[in-house]
Amino acid sequence: MKKKLAKIAALSMAAVSLVLVTVLVTVAFLTSSSKVENTFTVGDVAITMSESPVDANGQKVANSTKNTNGNKYRLIPGKSYCKDPSVFVEGNKEKAYLFVTISNGISEIETTEEAYTMVGQMKAKGWKEITISQEETVYVYAKDAQADDYATPVGGVAEDQEISVFDTFTLRQNAELTDQYASAKVTLCAYAIQADTFLNTEEGVLAAWNAVKGVETP
């Protein structure tokens, strides 16, 4: 028993790297990609993604801004951590459809209470799931979409916009922190494509995603 507890305690110190990547696509499908701390302008669409820095306990650093492209966490069963990625949409650009993909390396030890999962929080914030693969899940921003619209284009205004993805992640009370989680990652990528090129219907938004899904990310 003591040996098992010692292993759990050791694994609870494992660091999980969470990496954010931003990808832009224009109507011409020209692309640019790099780490989130950079700002990209391709055609008339420009987005970045970042999150708040956290302290040694996985909580937001007081009075900090969202200026980091990832944090490391010491995993402890049942604990909640600050992870609050946002997509920042530059003003004075064209309206765009906004997509986010998630590759979740801790899904098997994440809480099963939907309201506290990363995906549950995304749905509450207006992100709509459009497709699933074994490796990643794709969402389009659709908050307050009109009755006849499938998604909500962002941008097209003078002011910059901040679109929140989710705020926290929580581990199960009975999470088994095996060796695999010592190097686990949660990776998010954000994509934007000019909305005028595609109809705001399910078929049109899927066509927009098909136009960007082949983009190579770092």
N, CA and C atoms as a LAMMPS dump frame, in Angstrom:
ITEM: TIMESTEP
0
ITEM: NUMBER OF ATOMS
654
ITEM: BOX BOUNDS ff ff ff
-5.0000000000000000e+02 5.0000000000000000e+02
-5.0000000000000000e+02 5.0000000000000000e+02
-5.0000000000000000e+02 5.0000000000000000e+02
ITEM: ATOMS id mol type element x y z
1 1 1 N 0.83 -1.208 0
2 1 2 C 0 0 0
3 1 3 C 0.861 1.253 0
4 2 1 N 1.902 1.252 0.868
5 2 2 C 2.779 2.424 0.939
6 2 3 C 3.489 2.641 -0.387
7 3 1 N 3.896 1.522 -1.025
8 3 2 C 4.587 1.632 -2.299
9 3 3 C 3.672 2.24 -3.348
10 4 1 N 2.388 1.834 -3.367
11 4 2 C 1.427 2.366 -4.323
12 4 3 C 1.193 3.847 -4.098
13 5 1 N 1.048 4.255 -2.823
14 5 2 C 0.847 5.668 -2.508
15 5 3 C 2.048 6.489 -2.907
16 6 1 N 3.22 5.944 -2.718
17 6 2 C 4.432 6.673 -3.087
18 6 3 C 4.476 6.902 -4.586
19 7 1 N 4.044 5.903 -5.363
20 7 2 C 4.027 6.049 -6.814
21 7 3 C 3.035 7.115 -7.239
22 8 1 N 1.851 7.122 -6.614
23 8 2 C 0.846 8.136 -6.934
24 8 3 C 1.37 9.528 -6.595
25 9 1 N 2.017 9.655 -5.444
26 9 2 C 2.559 10.955 -5.037
27 9 3 C 3.603 11.425 -6.032
28 10 1 N 4.43 10.507 -6.485
29 10 2 C 5.476 10.88 -7.436
30 10 3 C 4.869 11.317 -8.754
31 11 1 N 3.867 10.587 -9.211
32 11 2 C 3.243 10.92 -10.475
33 11 3 C 2.446 12.209 -10.387
34 12 1 N 1.985 12.541 -9.176
35 12 2 C 1.234 13.783 -9.036
36 12 3 C 2.089 14.995 -9.304
37 13 1 N 3.393 14.808 -9.337
38 13 2 C 4.302 15.909 -9.63
39 13 3 C 4.617 15.983 -11.12
40 14 1 N 4.062 15.047 -11.903
41 14 2 C 4.363 15.037 -13.329
42 14 3 C 3.859 16.305 -13.984
43 15 1 N 4.65 16.854 -14.849
44 15 2 C 4.28 18.094 -15.54
45 15 3 C 3.561 17.762 -16.833
46 16 1 N 2.485 18.448 -17.086
47 16 2 C 1.751 18.285 -18.328
48 16 3 C 1.907 19.568 -19.133
49 17 1 N 2.441 19.455 -20.308
50 17 2 C 2.657 20.622 -21.156
51 17 3 C 1.435 20.834 -22.025
52 18 1 N 0.903 22.04 -22.028
53 18 2 C -0.268 22.354 -22.824
54 18 3 C 0.129 23.416 -23.837
55 19 1 N 0.051 23.061 -25.105
56 19 2 C 0.588 23.899 -26.16
57 19 3 C -0.55 24.464 -26.987
58 20 1 N -0.477 25.747 -27.282
59 20 2 C -1.475 26.406 -28.103
60 20 3 C -0.84 26.808 -29.423
61 21 1 N -1.554 26.559 -30.512
62 21 2 C -1.037 26.891 -31.83
63 21 3 C -2.1 27.671 -32.579
64 22 1 N -1.701 28.646 -33.357
65 22 2 C -2.618 29.454 -34.14
66 22 3 C -2.356 29.244 -35.622
67 23 1 N -3.417 29.066 -36.395
68 23 2 C -3.278 28.926 -37.837
69 23 3 C -4.269 29.849 -38.521
70 24 1 N -3.845 30.537 -39.555
71 24 2 C -4.693 31.457 -40.295
72 24 3 C -4.845 30.98 -41.734
73 25 1 N -6.033 31.201 -42.304
74 25 2 C -6.226 30.881 -43.704
75 25 3 C -7.055 31.982 -44.342
76 26 1 N -6.69 32.432 -45.527
77 26 2 C -7.445 33.454 -46.226
78 26 3 C -8.346 32.811 -47.264
79 27 1 N -9.118 33.654 -47.951
80 27 2 C -9.978 33.166 -49
81 27 3 C -9.167 32.46 -50.079
82 28 1 N -7.917 32.873 -50.267
83 28 2 C -7.069 32.25 -51.277
84 28 3 C -6.382 30.994 -50.737
85 29 1 N -6.615 30.677 -49.475
86 29 2 C -6.064 29.51 -48.816
87 29 3 C -4.556 29.591 -48.63
88 30 1 N -3.981 30.821 -48.636
89 30 2 C -2.593 30.99 -48.248
90 30 3 C -2.529 30.823 -46.738
91 31 1 N -1.446 30.286 -46.212
92 31 2 C -1.399 29.99 -44.798
93 31 3 C -0.164 30.541 -44.123
94 32 1 N -0.28 30.714 -42.815
95 32 2 C 0.866 31.084 -41.988
96 32 3 C 0.653 30.443 -40.636
97 33 1 N 1.715 29.928 -40.048
98 33 2 C 1.551 29.277 -38.756
99 33 3 C 2.815 29.387 -37.938
100 34 1 N 2.638 29.436 -36.618
101 34 2 C 3.778 29.488 -35.706
102 34 3 C 3.25 29.372 -34.299
103 35 1 N 4.12 29.618 -33.313
104 35 2 C 3.685 29.578 -31.928
105 35 3 C 2.767 30.757 -31.628
106 36 1 N 1.967 30.603 -30.582
107 36 2 C 0.902 31.545 -30.32
108 36 3 C 1.387 32.933 -29.957
109 37 1 N 2.624 33.069 -29.465
110 37 2 C 3.053 34.386 -29.052
111 37 3 C 3.257 35.331 -30.234
112 38 1 N 3.287 34.782 -31.453
113 38 2 C 3.414 35.615 -32.634
114 38 3 C 2.05 36.083 -33.105
115 39 1 N 2.031 37.178 -33.86
116 39 2 C 0.812 37.688 -34.466
117 39 3 C 0.93 37.533 -35.969
118 40 1 N -0.128 37.037 -36.614
119 40 2 C -0.092 36.775 -38.041
120 40 3 C -1.132 37.608 -38.762
121 41 1 N -0.776 38.102 -39.902
122 41 2 C -1.72 38.78 -40.78
123 41 3 C -1.577 38.164 -42.156
124 42 1 N -2.61 37.473 -42.609
125 42 2 C -2.627 36.86 -43.925
126 42 3 C -3.898 37.322 -44.603
127 43 1 N -3.775 38.162 -45.626
128 43 2 C -4.967 38.731 -46.219
129 43 3 C -5.652 39.635 -45.21
130 44 1 N -6.935 39.428 -45
131 44 2 C -7.71 40.279 -44.103
132 44 3 C -8.188 39.533 -42.869
133 45 1 N -7.475 38.479 -42.445
134 45 2 C -7.824 37.721 -41.245
135 45 3 C -6.606 37.653 -40.345
136 46 1 N -6.78 37.938 -39.06
137 46 2 C -5.647 37.858 -38.136
138 46 3 C -6.129 37.41 -36.761
139 47 1 N -5.586 36.304 -36.248
140 47 2 C -5.929 35.805 -34.921
141 47 3 C -4.663 35.365 -34.19
142 48 1 N -4.744 35.356 -32.87
143 48 2 C -3.725 34.734 -32.026
144 48 3 C -4.452 33.979 -30.92
145 49 1 N -3.738 33.134 -30.208
146 49 2 C -4.332 32.409 -29.083
147 49 3 C -3.333 32.361 -27.938
148 50 1 N -3.814 32.615 -26.73
149 50 2 C -2.945 32.557 -25.551
150 50 3 C -3.792 32.308 -24.314
151 51 1 N -3.116 32.043 -23.188
152 51 2 C -3.8 31.785 -21.928
153 51 3 C -3.037 32.427 -20.787
154 52 1 N -3.641 32.452 -19.609
155 52 2 C -3.019 33.053 -18.436
156 52 3 C -1.894 32.183 -17.898
157 53 1 N -0.822 32.778 -17.403
158 53 2 C 0.203 31.991 -16.725
159 53 3 C -0.332 31.487 -15.39
160 54 1 N 0.158 30.333 -14.939
161 54 2 C -0.29 29.78 -13.667
162 54 3 C 0.896 29.612 -12.733
163 55 1 N 0.585 29.534 -11.415
164 55 2 C 1.633 29.359 -10.416
165 55 3 C 1.91 27.873 -10.195
166 56 1 N 2.705 27.569 -9.191
167 56 2 C 3.104 26.186 -8.919
168 56 3 C 1.92 25.302 -8.553
169 57 1 N 0.799 25.902 -8.132
170 57 2 C -0.398 25.136 -7.77
171 57 3 C -1.39 25.035 -8.919
172 58 1 N -1.001 25.543 -10.089
173 58 2 C -1.881 25.468 -11.239
174 58 3 C -2.988 26.497 -11.232
175 59 1 N -2.824 27.569 -10.453
176 59 2 C -3.828 28.63 -10.386
177 59 3 C -3.302 29.881 -11.083
178 60 1 N -4.204 30.701 -11.574
179 60 2 C -3.819 31.89 -12.324
180 60 3 C -2.949 32.813 -11.488
181 61 1 N -1.875 33.291 -12.083
182 61 2 C -1.014 34.26 -11.411
183 61 3 C -1.792 35.564 -11.239
184 62 1 N -1.802 36.092 -10.034
185 62 2 C -2.585 37.285 -9.717
186 62 3 C -2.239 38.444 -10.641
187 63 1 N -3.286 39.126 -11.12
188 63 2 C -3.15 40.335 -11.945
189 63 3 C -2.423 40.093 -13.265
190 64 1 N -2.386 38.855 -13.711
191 64 2 C -1.716 38.545 -14.962
192 64 3 C -2.678 38.663 -16.139
193 65 1 N -2.129 38.752 -17.339
194 65 2 C -2.919 38.769 -18.557
195 65 3 C -2.658 37.484 -19.33
196 66 1 N -3.47 37.245 -20.339
197 66 2 C -3.302 36.047 -21.153
198 66 3 C -2.157 36.287 -22.14
199 67 1 N -0.985 35.828 -21.748
200 67 2 C 0.203 36.139 -22.538
201 67 3 C 1.149 34.954 -22.688
202 68 1 N 0.648 33.74 -22.469
203 68 2 C 1.515 32.572 -22.577
204 68 3 C 0.91 31.545 -23.523
205 69 1 N 1.774 30.736 -24.13
206 69 2 C 1.293 29.728 -25.066
207 69 3 C 1.284 28.337 -24.454
208 70 1 N 1.312 28.235 -23.14
209 70 2 C 1.206 26.936 -22.491
210 70 3 C 1.721 26.967 -21.067
211 71 1 N 1.252 26.055 -20.25
212 71 2 C 1.667 25.938 -18.853
213 71 3 C 1.977 24.485 -18.521
214 72 1 N 2.665 24.292 -17.408
215 72 2 C 2.919 22.952 -16.898
216 72 3 C 2.206 22.795 -15.555
217 73 1 N 1.699 21.595 -15.295
218 73 2 C 0.886 21.348 -14.113
219 73 3 C 1.356 20.105 -13.38
220 74 1 N 1.262 20.133 -12.056
221 74 2 C 1.487 18.952 -11.227
222 74 3 C 0.134 18.309 -10.996
223 75 1 N -0.047 17.117 -11.527
224 75 2 C -1.36 16.477 -11.508
225 75 3 C -1.65 15.794 -10.179
226 76 1 N -2.809 16.115 -9.603
227 76 2 C -3.271 15.533 -8.347
228 76 3 C -4.735 15.13 -8.531
229 77 1 N -5.114 13.889 -8.224
230 77 2 C -6.498 13.453 -8.402
231 77 3 C -7.495 14.39 -7.725
232 78 1 N -8.577 14.714 -8.436
233 78 2 C -9.652 15.53 -7.891
234 78 3 C -9.412 17.018 -7.934
235 79 1 N -8.252 17.458 -8.372
236 79 2 C -7.924 18.88 -8.331
237 79 3 C -8.351 19.595 -9.606
238 80 1 N -8.744 20.869 -9.468
239 80 2 C -9.072 21.726 -10.605
240 80 3 C -7.937 22.722 -10.838
241 81 1 N -7.685 23 -12.105
242 81 2 C -6.583 23.877 -12.483
243 81 3 C -7.08 24.981 -13.405
244 82 1 N -6.428 26.119 -13.343
245 82 2 C -6.733 27.198 -14.275
246 82 3 C -6.111 26.871 -15.629
247 83 1 N -6.927 26.834 -16.634
248 83 2 C -6.465 26.793 -18.029
249 83 3 C -7.52 27.525 -18.832
250 84 1 N -7.196 28.724 -19.31
251 84 2 C -8.21 29.613 -19.875
252 84 3 C -7.83 30.161 -21.246
253 85 1 N -7.582 29.303 -22.219
254 85 2 C -7.2 29.803 -23.538
255 85 3 C -8.295 30.644 -24.184
256 86 1 N -7.872 31.672 -24.886
257 86 2 C -8.779 32.516 -25.662
258 86 3 C -8.187 32.737 -27.041
259 87 1 N -9.069 32.922 -28.016
260 87 2 C -8.649 33.328 -29.348
261 87 3 C -8.896 34.822 -29.462
262 88 1 N -7.877 35.553 -29.858
263 88 2 C -7.979 36.999 -30.002
264 88 3 C -8.069 37.338 -31.484
265 89 1 N -9.152 38.034 -31.865
266 89 2 C -9.438 38.363 -33.254
267 89 3 C -9.128 39.838 -33.463
268 90 1 N -8.228 40.118 -34.386
269 90 2 C -7.822 41.502 -34.623
270 90 3 C -8.929 42.29 -35.304
271 91 1 N -9.121 43.544 -34.878
272 91 2 C -10.139 44.406 -35.454
273 91 3 C -9.776 44.907 -36.84
274 92 1 N -10.761 45.512 -37.509
275 92 2 C -10.569 46.07 -38.848
276 92 3 C -10.131 45.019 -39.868
277 93 1 N -10.657 43.805 -39.707
278 93 2 C -10.408 42.727 -40.656
279 93 3 C -11.752 42.192 -41.148
280 94 1 N -11.679 41.243 -42.071
281 94 2 C -12.902 40.65 -42.605
282 94 3 C -13.533 39.692 -41.59
283 95 1 N -14.841 39.483 -41.719
284 95 2 C -15.506 38.477 -40.893
285 95 3 C -14.955 37.097 -41.238
286 96 1 N -14.849 36.266 -40.21
287 96 2 C -14.247 34.943 -40.42
288 96 3 C -14.958 33.889 -39.584
289 97 1 N -14.959 32.662 -40.089
290 97 2 C -15.365 31.526 -39.274
291 97 3 C -14.167 31.12 -38.427
292 98 1 N -14.443 30.793 -37.166
293 98 2 C -13.385 30.463 -36.22
294 98 3 C -13.536 29.006 -35.786
295 99 1 N -12.455 28.249 -35.912
296 99 2 C -12.431 26.841 -35.539
297 99 3 C -11.354 26.596 -34.488
298 100 1 N -11.605 25.616 -33.625
299 100 2 C -10.595 25.17 -32.659
300 100 3 C -10.573 23.652 -32.657
301 101 1 N -9.378 23.078 -32.659
302 101 2 C -9.236 21.634 -32.494
303 101 3 C -8.545 21.359 -31.168
304 102 1 N -8.885 20.223 -30.572
305 102 2 C -8.274 19.813 -29.306
306 102 3 C -7.772 18.382 -29.426
307 103 1 N -6.542 18.177 -29.043
308 103 2 C -5.991 16.844 -28.854
309 103 3 C -5.713 16.702 -27.363
310 104 1 N -6.527 15.902 -26.677
311 104 2 C -6.537 15.856 -25.211
312 104 3 C -5.847 14.595 -24.69
313 105 1 N -4.627 14.762 -24.229
314 105 2 C -3.864 13.636 -23.722
315 105 3 C -4.212 13.217 -22.31
316 106 1 N -5.136 13.936 -21.652
317 106 2 C -5.538 13.566 -20.295
318 106 3 C -7.038 13.259 -20.217
319 107 1 N -7.637 12.957 -21.362
320 107 2 C -9.086 12.743 -21.397
321 107 3 C -9.535 11.595 -20.495
322 108 1 N -8.699 10.571 -20.347
323 108 2 C -9.103 9.406 -19.559
324 108 3 C -9.058 9.655 -18.058
325 109 1 N -8.408 10.732 -17.628
326 109 2 C -8.374 11.043 -16.195
327 109 3 C -9.091 12.349 -15.881
328 110 1 N -9.681 12.975 -16.904
329 110 2 C -10.449 14.197 -16.691
330 110 3 C -11.78 13.848 -16.037
331 111 1 N -12.336 14.767 -15.255
332 111 2 C -13.616 14.54 -14.599
333 111 3 C -14.686 14.128 -15.6
334 112 1 N -15.656 13.352 -15.133
335 112 2 C -16.766 12.945 -15.985
336 112 3 C -17.96 13.886 -15.839
337 113 1 N -17.878 14.874 -14.95
338 113 2 C -18.95 15.865 -14.799
339 113 3 C -18.852 16.844 -15.964
340 114 1 N -19.79 16.764 -16.91
341 114 2 C -19.678 17.479 -18.169
342 114 3 C -19.453 18.98 -18.001
343 115 1 N -20.127 19.581 -17.036
344 115 2 C -20.004 21.028 -16.866
345 115 3 C -18.584 21.458 -16.551
346 116 1 N -17.759 20.524 -16.051
347 116 2 C -16.395 20.867 -15.653
348 116 3 C -15.344 20.325 -16.622
349 117 1 N -15.784 19.592 -17.64
350 117 2 C -14.826 19.129 -18.641
351 117 3 C -14.485 20.276 -19.586
352 118 1 N -13.369 20.147 -20.273
353 118 2 C -13.01 21.166 -21.26
354 118 3 C -14.075 21.264 -22.346
355 119 1 N -14.543 20.116 -22.831
356 119 2 C -15.549 20.098 -23.885
357 119 3 C -16.874 20.676 -23.39
358 120 1 N -17.285 20.331 -22.17
359 120 2 C -18.528 20.86 -21.618
360 120 3 C -18.497 22.369 -21.494
361 121 1 N -17.38 22.903 -21.069
362 121 2 C -17.236 24.354 -20.968
363 121 3 C -17.279 25.008 -22.347
364 122 1 N -16.664 24.371 -23.33
365 122 2 C -16.69 24.917 -24.691
366 122 3 C -18.121 25.011 -25.211
367 123 1 N -18.887 23.96 -25.009
368 123 2 C -20.275 23.98 -25.476
369 123 3 C -21.062 25.102 -24.802
370 124 1 N -20.818 25.317 -23.509
371 124 2 C -21.501 26.386 -22.784
372 124 3 C -21.113 27.761 -23.305
373 125 1 N -19.918 27.856 -23.872
374 125 2 C -19.438 29.131 -24.403
375 125 3 C -19.777 29.329 -25.881
376 126 1 N -20.515 28.386 -26.453
377 126 2 C -21.002 28.561 -27.819
378 126 3 C -20.195 27.875 -28.896
379 127 1 N -19.312 26.954 -28.518
380 127 2 C -18.548 26.207 -29.514
381 127 3 C -19.331 24.964 -29.917
382 128 1 N -19.483 24.76 -31.214
383 128 2 C -20.289 23.642 -31.731
384 128 3 C -19.376 22.589 -32.356
385 129 1 N -19.555 21.345 -31.927
386 129 2 C -18.772 20.246 -32.478
387 129 3 C -19.214 19.966 -33.905
388 130 1 N -18.247 19.873 -34.83
389 130 2 C -18.622 19.609 -36.222
390 130 3 C -18.087 18.286 -36.744
391 131 1 N -17.015 17.771 -36.159
392 131 2 C -16.49 16.491 -36.619
393 131 3 C -15.564 15.92 -35.565
394 132 1 N -15.375 14.617 -35.599
395 132 2 C -14.507 13.966 -34.619
396 132 3 C -13.586 12.989 -35.35
397 133 1 N -12.334 12.946 -34.97
398 133 2 C -11.412 11.91 -35.41
399 133 3 C -10.841 11.256 -34.16
400 134 1 N -10.05 10.231 -34.331
401 134 2 C -9.475 9.562 -33.169
402 134 3 C -8.496 10.461 -32.444
403 135 1 N -7.88 11.383 -33.159
404 135 2 C -6.843 12.193 -32.545
405 135 3 C -7.309 13.559 -32.052
406 136 1 N -8.289 14.152 -32.686
407 136 2 C -8.695 15.485 -32.281
408 136 3 C -10.164 15.73 -32.574
409 137 1 N -10.732 16.688 -31.856
410 137 2 C -12.118 17.085 -32.026
411 137 3 C -12.147 18.505 -32.561
412 138 1 N -13.058 18.776 -33.495
413 138 2 C -13.126 20.08 -34.151
414 138 3 C -14.4 20.805 -33.739
415 139 1 N -14.246 22.1 -33.424
416 139 2 C -15.385 22.932 -33.033
417 139 3 C -15.376 24.219 -33.844
418 140 1 N -16.569 24.712 -34.159
419 140 2 C -16.72 26.012 -34.798
420 140 3 C -17.432 26.934 -33.813
421 141 1 N -17.08 28.207 -33.818
422 141 2 C -17.707 29.156 -32.903
423 141 3 C -19.099 29.483 -33.422
424 142 1 N -20.101 29.287 -32.575
425 142 2 C -21.489 29.452 -33.005
426 142 3 C -22.346 30.116 -31.932
427 143 1 N -21.742 30.889 -31.049
428 143 2 C -22.507 31.525 -29.98
429 143 3 C -23.518 32.517 -30.549
430 144 1 N -24.754 32.427 -30.063
431 144 2 C -25.829 33.339 -30.46
432 144 3 C -26.044 33.352 -31.971
433 145 1 N -25.807 32.207 -32.624
434 145 2 C -26.054 32.134 -34.07
435 145 3 C -27.538 32.346 -34.342
436 146 1 N -27.846 33.071 -35.412
437 146 2 C -29.227 33.329 -35.782
438 146 3 C -29.908 32.023 -36.198
439 147 1 N -31.23 32.046 -36.226
440 147 2 C -32 30.828 -36.454
441 147 3 C -31.606 30.109 -37.738
442 148 1 N -31.309 30.858 -38.788
443 148 2 C -30.984 30.257 -40.073
444 148 3 C -29.483 30.069 -40.283
445 149 1 N -28.682 30.421 -39.289
446 149 2 C -27.228 30.323 -39.413
447 149 3 C -26.693 29.115 -38.659
448 150 1 N -25.604 28.564 -39.156
449 150 2 C -24.987 27.408 -38.516
450 150 3 C -23.874 27.825 -37.566
451 151 1 N -23.204 28.935 -37.862
452 151 2 C -22.082 29.403 -37.055
453 151 3 C -22.171 30.911 -36.87
454 152 1 N -21.278 31.454 -36.062
455 152 2 C -21.238 32.898 -35.81
456 152 3 C -19.904 33.445 -36.308
457 153 1 N -19.89 34.165 -37.426
458 153 2 C -18.646 34.775 -37.88
459 153 3 C -18.129 35.775 -36.849
460 154 1 N -16.826 35.849 -36.714
461 154 2 C -16.19 36.797 -35.802
462 154 3 C -15.473 37.861 -36.613
463 155 1 N -15.096 38.957 -35.941
464 155 2 C -14.399 40.035 -36.637
465 155 3 C -15.374 40.911 -37.408
466 156 1 N -14.831 41.67 -38.357
467 156 2 C -15.668 42.567 -39.136
468 156 3 C -16.045 43.831 -38.397
469 157 1 N -15.367 44.1 -37.259
470 157 2 C -15.616 45.305 -36.474
471 157 3 C -14.276 45.985 -36.194
472 158 1 N -14.346 47.232 -35.726
473 158 2 C -13.114 47.984 -35.48
474 158 3 C -12.346 47.453 -34.275
475 159 1 N -13.059 46.978 -33.261
476 159 2 C -12.417 46.556 -32.021
477 159 3 C -11.879 45.125 -32.122
478 160 1 N -10.815 44.865 -31.377
479 160 2 C -10.349 43.488 -31.229
480 160 3 C -11.374 42.703 -30.425
481 161 1 N -11.46 41.415 -30.654
482 161 2 C -12.388 40.56 -29.922
483 161 3 C -11.628 39.44 -29.219
484 162 1 N -12.097 39.086 -28.028
485 162 2 C -11.562 37.932 -27.311
486 162 3 C -12.634 36.862 -27.242
487 163 1 N -12.343 35.689 -27.772
488 163 2 C -13.286 34.575 -27.762
489 163 3 C -12.741 33.496 -26.837
490 164 1 N -13.399 33.293 -25.703
491 164 2 C -12.939 32.316 -24.727
492 164 3 C -13.207 30.895 -25.21
493 165 1 N -12.264 29.997 -24.939
494 165 2 C -12.428 28.593 -25.316
495 165 3 C -12.946 27.788 -24.122
496 166 1 N -12.228 27.771 -23.02
497 166 2 C -12.705 27.226 -21.749
498 166 3 C -11.853 27.825 -20.64
499 167 1 N -12.154 27.499 -19.387
500 167 2 C -11.522 28.185 -18.262
501 167 3 C -10.667 27.299 -17.361
502 168 1 N -11.023 26.021 -17.249
503 168 2 C -10.353 25.15 -16.284
504 168 3 C -10.299 23.724 -16.801
505 169 1 N -9.548 22.881 -16.114
506 169 2 C -9.712 21.437 -16.263
507 169 3 C -9.624 20.812 -14.879
508 170 1 N -10.314 19.686 -14.71
509 170 2 C -10.422 19.017 -13.413
510 170 3 C -10.162 17.533 -13.585
511 171 1 N -9.412 16.961 -12.653
512 171 2 C -9.133 15.533 -12.709
513 171 3 C -10.165 14.748 -11.889
514 172 1 N -10.364 13.497 -12.253
515 172 2 C -11.257 12.628 -11.491
516 172 3 C -10.693 12.388 -10.095
517 173 1 N -11.596 12.163 -9.159
518 173 2 C -11.161 11.867 -7.796
519 173 3 C -10.349 10.576 -7.746
520 174 1 N -10.69 9.625 -8.609
521 174 2 C -10.007 8.325 -8.607
522 174 3 C -9.028 8.191 -9.77
523 175 1 N -8.543 9.319 -10.286
524 175 2 C -7.624 9.28 -11.426
525 175 3 C -6.383 8.462 -11.106
526 176 1 N -6.05 7.526 -11.969
527 176 2 C -4.842 6.728 -11.805
528 176 3 C -3.722 7.379 -12.62
529 177 1 N -2.803 7.994 -11.935
530 177 2 C -1.745 8.748 -12.597
531 177 3 C -0.581 7.839 -12.942
532 178 1 N -0.751 7.106 -14.029
533 178 2 C 0.287 6.185 -14.475
534 178 3 C 1.409 6.951 -15.165
535 179 1 N 2.472 6.225 -15.488
536 179 2 C 3.667 6.851 -16.046
537 179 3 C 3.388 7.628 -17.327
538 180 1 N 2.399 7.232 -18.111
539 180 2 C 2.128 7.879 -19.384
540 180 3 C 1.799 9.359 -19.236
541 181 1 N 1.277 9.754 -18.077
542 181 2 C 0.873 11.147 -17.898
543 181 3 C 2.033 12.063 -17.523
544 182 1 N 3.21 11.493 -17.332
545 182 2 C 4.375 12.324 -17.041
546 182 3 C 4.747 13.187 -18.246
547 183 1 N 4.347 12.757 -19.446
548 183 2 C 4.668 13.523 -20.651
549 183 3 C 3.424 13.823 -21.485
550 184 1 N 2.241 13.731 -20.879
551 184 2 C 0.994 13.966 -21.611
552 184 3 C 0.863 15.43 -22.008
553 185 1 N 0.145 15.67 -23.106
554 185 2 C -0.078 17.028 -23.584
555 185 3 C -1.542 17.237 -23.948
556 186 1 N -1.994 18.465 -23.787
557 186 2 C -3.265 18.908 -24.352
558 186 3 C -2.91 19.997 -25.35
559 187 1 N -3.223 19.772 -26.619
560 187 2 C -2.839 20.701 -27.67
561 187 3 C -4.079 21.315 -28.303
562 188 1 N -4.104 22.633 -28.388
563 188 2 C -5.195 23.35 -29.037
564 188 3 C -4.649 24.103 -30.241
565 189 1 N -5.419 24.099 -31.326
566 189 2 C -5.086 24.888 -32.508
567 189 3 C -6.306 25.718 -32.884
568 190 1 N -6.07 26.969 -33.268
569 190 2 C -7.148 27.859 -33.713
570 190 3 C -6.974 28.151 -35.194
571 191 1 N -8.096 28.19 -35.917
572 191 2 C -8.083 28.435 -37.349
573 191 3 C -9.135 29.501 -37.679
574 192 1 N -8.822 30.357 -38.625
575 192 2 C -9.801 31.346 -39.091
576 192 3 C -9.763 31.385 -40.605
577 193 1 N -10.938 31.5 -41.219
578 193 2 C -11.021 31.623 -42.673
579 193 3 C -12.116 32.616 -43.007
580 194 1 N -11.865 33.411 -44.024
581 194 2 C -12.787 34.47 -44.407
582 194 3 C -14.177 33.907 -44.655
583 195 1 N -15.191 34.454 -43.976
584 195 2 C -16.537 33.872 -44.014
585 195 3 C -17.266 34.145 -45.323
586 196 1 N -16.967 35.251 -45.989
587 196 2 C -17.709 35.62 -47.199
588 196 3 C -17.617 34.57 -48.295
589 197 1 N -16.611 33.734 -48.234
590 197 2 C -16.41 32.729 -49.267
591 197 3 C -17.376 31.558 -49.137
592 198 1 N -17.963 31.371 -47.952
593 198 2 C -18.752 30.173 -47.673
594 198 3 C -20.119 30.545 -47.1
595 199 1 N -21.155 29.787 -47.489
596 199 2 C -22.489 29.993 -46.936
597 199 3 C -22.494 29.654 -45.446
598 200 1 N -23.363 30.333 -44.688
599 200 2 C -23.488 30.06 -43.256
600 200 3 C -24.538 28.971 -43.037
601 201 1 N -24.23 27.805 -43.571
602 201 2 C -25.049 26.61 -43.413
603 201 3 C -24.128 25.492 -42.943
604 202 1 N -24.695 24.373 -42.56
605 202 2 C -23.854 23.25 -42.144
606 202 3 C -22.904 22.849 -43.261
607 203 1 N -23.432 22.765 -44.484
608 203 2 C -22.592 22.375 -45.616
609 203 3 C -21.521 23.425 -45.89
610 204 1 N -21.895 24.711 -45.779
611 204 2 C -20.938 25.775 -46.042
612 204 3 C -19.827 25.826 -45.014
613 205 1 N -20.174 25.646 -43.741
614 205 2 C -19.166 25.676 -42.685
615 205 3 C -18.253 24.455 -42.777
616 206 1 N -18.82 23.307 -43.113
617 206 2 C -17.985 22.118 -43.309
618 206 3 C -17.038 22.318 -44.489
619 207 1 N -17.514 23.007 -45.523
620 207 2 C -16.641 23.312 -46.659
621 207 3 C -15.515 24.241 -46.217
622 208 1 N -15.828 25.189 -45.336
623 208 2 C -14.799 26.087 -44.816
624 208 3 C -13.762 25.299 -44.024
625 209 1 N -14.224 24.355 -43.184
626 209 2 C -13.273 23.54 -42.425
627 209 3 C -12.436 22.669 -43.355
628 210 1 N -13.064 22.098 -44.377
629 210 2 C -12.319 21.276 -45.32
630 210 3 C -11.234 22.074 -46.026
631 211 1 N -11.458 23.388 -46.133
632 211 2 C -10.466 24.251 -46.774
633 211 3 C -9.257 24.493 -45.883
634 212 1 N -9.417 24.327 -44.566
635 212 2 C -8.287 24.607 -43.663
636 212 3 C -7.714 23.377 -42.994
637 213 1 N -8.42 22.26 -43.007
638 213 2 C -7.986 21.125 -42.187
639 213 3 C -6.69 20.498 -42.656
640 214 1 N -6.295 20.777 -43.914
641 214 2 C -5.04 20.216 -44.384
642 214 3 C -3.829 21.056 -44.054
643 215 1 N -4.025 22.183 -43.371
644 215 2 C -2.911 23.067 -43.021
645 215 3 C -1.984 22.369 -42.054
646 216 1 N -0.703 22.423 -42.308
647 216 2 C 0.281 21.818 -41.411
648 216 3 C 0.567 22.745 -40.253
649 217 1 N 0.459 22.252 -39.032
650 217 2 C 0.761 23.032 -37.85
651 217 3 C 2.126 22.647 -37.315
652 218 1 N 2.783 23.552 -36.575
653 218 2 C 4.127 23.243 -36.061
654 218 3 C 4.113 22.034 -35.161
